[in-house]
């Protein structure tokens, strides 16, 4: 329950910050991934964002309508669409990062490097315990 409460607290803080730049947390994560992997497909983006392909298609439709992204045909595979961040999307991501990074710094600043390493280890073991089923 404590992990869920921590996640919800972080999500509330980030959602409020992102709302000021007109993004949702899901859009922010998608833009971040597109910044790291320009030209990826919707399926690859869905996996990177930990959502279903159907949920990603809904998200991409709204992002395209907002002018945050564009889709283009793959140069070698005519039935594959590549995703690219538009200039509007780049500006939105930049503004969002300016609001989200201080939140993350505040959270991680509450812990020493040793505590952060231990926390990551605990979370990794937590995940592994579920994956053993």
Buried (B, 14 or more C-beta within 10 A) or exposed (E): EEEEEEEEEBEEBBEEBBEEBEBBBBBBBBBBBBBEEEEBBBEBBBBBBEBEEEEBEEBBEEBBEBEBBBEEEEEEEEEEBBBEBBEBBBEBBEBBBEBBEEBEEEBEEEEEEEEBEEEEEEEEEEEEEEEEE
